[in-house]
Amino acid sequence: MAMNIPKSGYNRFMKEGAQHFKGTDEAVLRNIDACVELASQLRSAYGPNGMNKMVINHIEKLFVTNDAATILKELDIQHPAAKIIIMASQMQEKQVKKFLRSAITSKQYDNEETIAELVAKACVQTVPKNSFNFNVDNIRICKILGSGVNTSMVMNGMVFKRGAEGEIKRADNARIAVYTCPFDLTQTETKGTVLIENAEELMGFSKGEESEVESQVKALADNGVQVVVAAGKFGDLYLHFLNKYKIMAVRQVIIIMKQIKYILCLLIGLSYILQVDL
């Protein structure tokens, strides 16, 4: 009796998990799927709001970037159709890189009249009578996403990218308090334990904290303060009482604390506060 020996296929010579498809149509569809999948992975990295991608290459080195060229370079692509796209993009980048830089740089020559007018206007408004006393920090540039160079303008005062934190969005001719720390309750290095035996003690503990915070915010309001600028976050409890007493809250990150301490205080003519004291 003859034994039925199956024919050996391509799967026998491939690694475990590999698949083999027959026919031209099936191969074309698989190539298209690979190209579409590669494009979908890179689509969100383009544009001014492109998101960063976390890439781990073959030597387990971590990259966090939104540069599509770097992502394609570090990805370990196995599909031949996707590899052809990557090779084509790298060759195109290599060929047009020199011309692309000169083309982008030449775009700035169309804006010299607009920029020159803005620079001249800013210098005239800030340069004192004795030009040797000119401070370069008196002219600042605030970059905002959207629009272009032609919509740029010169404004007197100081511009913050971040909006107000609380409900109050506008204050005119206001008294300002500037803090170089978060406007929140300070946390000590050591931990404390409070034993609460009943609901009355719990209510008394929370009311005591609220009364202390309210008394501090009320003291600012009694002194005529209408705007509080802090280098850090505003606590929820503080923000509640700031809204209650109609005080505007402006938050700035700690990275630009130098602007808050020197430029803003110099502009307004006041001293900054180092910490929030209860």
Secondary structure, DSSP 4 states (H G I P E B T S, - for coil): ----PPPP-GGGGS-TT-----SHHHHHHHHHHHHHHHHHHHHTT-STTPPPEEEE-TT--EEEE--HHHHHHHS----HHHHHHHHHHHHHHHHHHHHHHHHHHHGGGGGHHHHHHHHHHHHHHH--SSGGG--GGGS-----SSS-GGG----SS---SS-BSSS----SS-EEEEESS-BS----SS-------SHHHHHHHHHHHHHHHHHHHHHHHHTTEEEEEEESPBPHHHHHHHHHTT-EEEEE-GGGHHIIIIIIHHHHT---B-----
